[in-house]
Every structure is written in structure tokens, then in C-alpha cells.
Amino acid sequence: MAIEAGDGALMDSSRVTGVLISFEGLDGSGKSTQLELLAEELRGVGLDVVTTREPGGTRVGEAVRAVLLSPAHTEMAPRAEALLYAAARAQLVEEVVRPALARGAVVLTDRYLDSSIAYQGFGRGLPLADIDRLNALAIGGLTVDRTLVLDIEPGLGIARATSLATDRLEAEDIAFHRRVREGFLAIAEKEPRRVRLV
Ligand code: TYD
């Protein structure tokens, strides 16, 4: 997978010296595999590469992840869900992303803020302004330089995941995942410079 750096959009040198790239998409879109392939490629040319995932990537974040994804927590309110994702993100930014960028690393993250817009905003129906506000607190200005959205049709994969119900979000019905996909497409359309749809 090629990441064009020619237009300079990958680097915001006024803020930090590193580069933050997020991989986004529906469950089962293959983003984690693509992230690992890119990480290998970049390490191969001698770059300092840090890979991480959301929710998680830190001890605190992994604990929050367990709360978020437990199929037992069927009563979780959408706003509580949004706050927990933001809390895990805040910890990741402080503990992992900011220090890595400060030393000039390339940080590849499996999901970031766009997932909250797509899942909690478009999927759960929370006002997008609320998602923006609480995430402004969580990320403290640390926006991504480039995002790859791996677009797949929510289909059989989701239906199968629903019946097996391995995690709480995957267990949502196909209509939910269609709304989430619409969310990712809307983000890509709104921010064509940052976001590449694959
Ligand atoms: P992930 O580990 O990426 O699951 P998968 O490997 O199946 O894609 O993410 C866990 C779930 O959390 C996934 O269903 C998407 C959801 N999620 C949100 O709803 N909001 C968020 O802000 C994030 C980061 C993830």
C-alpha cells in the first residue's frame, strides 16, 4: 500500500516531528493486516515505527477496552460508551502517541478519532458536535496526519459475527454497521486531503 508523501500533508512540523497515520474501517475490513504490512515496510527502510490500537494500546486502555467490548454490558448507554472510548484515547495519546511523535517516530494506529465519529456518532446517533467536544479533551490537539479507510460492504462477515457475538460492538445488527460505514464515507468525503478511501 502506497502512502504518498509528496504533497507534504503527512508532516505537520509546527506541532511534532513524527507522523501519525490511522487505519479505519468496519470490523473485518482487514485494516490490522494492512497496518502490519506497512509497519514492516517502513521498518525495512530504517524508520522508527510504533504500532498501536484503539481502544487499548496501554494498560489502562486495555482495561477500558475489556469494559467496552464485554458482551455482558448490554445496558451501556451511548454517552458512557463514547466517554470510555475517549478515555482510552486520552491515555494512549499521553502515554504512547505524543512521546513517540516527539522523538520523530512514525505512529500507525489501528483506529483513532474517526471510529468514534462513525460508531458513536453515525452508528449510535450521538450528536457529532458532542463527539468532537469530548474528543477535543481526549486528544489535546493531536490530530492524525493521514488516514486510510478500508471500505467494505457490511455483509455476511457481520451477520456471522453477530451470531457468534465475540464482542459487544460486533454483535450489533447489520443496520448499525451500515450506518457506521456511511459515517466513514462521510468523513472521507469531508476531508479528502487527510483521508484516503481504499
Ligand atoms: P477493533 O479492535 O478494531 O475491532 P476489530 O478488530 O474487530 O475491528 O475495535 C473494537 C471495536 O470498538 C470495534 O467494533 C469498533 C469499536 N470502536 C468504537 O465503537 N469507537 C471507537 O472510538 C473505537 C476506537 C472503536
Boltz pocket constraint, residues with backbone or C-beta under 6 A from the ligand:
constraints:
  - pocket:
      binder: B
      contacts: [[A, 25], [A, 26], [A, 27], [A, 28], [A, 32], [A, 53], [A, 54], [A, 55], [A, 85], [A, 110], [A, 111], [A, 112], [A, 113], [A, 114], [A, 115], [A, 116], [A, 117], [A, 119], [A, 120], [A, 169], [A, 170]]
      max_distance: 6.0
